[in-house]
Amino acid sequence: MVVALILVLVFSPVLAIKTITVTGTDLTSEKTVDEALAPLKEQPLPQVGDDDVRPLLEGLPAVLDVTVEARPPSELAVEITERIPVAVLETGKTFALIDAEGKRIGSVKERKSAELPLIDESAASKDQEIFRTITAVLSALPADVLAQLEHASAKSIDSVELQLTNGQKVLWGNDSQLELKAKVFEALLNAPKPEVEVEVYDVSTPTMPVTR
């Protein structure tokens, strides 16, 4: 009797999904998500979980992961975790948003609206390993530091260079010791201004940083 009652509740039209609420979308349009999740409407609410929703959204470039919550009698809450952009890449009339893995996860019409460094186009087109090294470096930096960067480039995986909006250069080197380099660079940026203006920050050897 109890089993029969549970089955009735699970498959009951009363518990069919009528409303889908979505949170966490900054880069992905709500309309796109709504259309992707449309097949879930009228499905039994107790039967829909994370693994049922992920395949419907995996084609959306900015979506990293999803979690769902059933809210009886008929609401499915979907929380989206999006990829985080760390740079922009000029693509004709728009700028592609690039994440830490080098994936294009969205676009903006005006670069200044993103407050992110521009990656040198040659690095993006010629060598994917160099490109991903640059994005890995940028992913180690906090948002307020990224906003101070003008562009990022590299001729090899061992020669990543950054330039601040004020013209100062940063010699970063490769993508080893990312966390330490990021902390050292941030400390140098926030240090009291020296009498002689700094033109270059060299954190390629983070235990012995150099300014000149």
Secondary structure by P-SEA (a helix, b strand, c coil): caaaaaaaaaacccccccbbbbcccccccaaaaaaaaccccccccccccaaaaaaaccccccccbbbbbbcccbbbbbbbbbbbbccccccccbbbbbcccccccccccccccccbbbcccccccccaaaaaaaaaaaaaccaaaaaaccccccccccbbbbbcccbbbbbcccccaaaaaaaaaaaaaacccccccccbbbcccccccccc
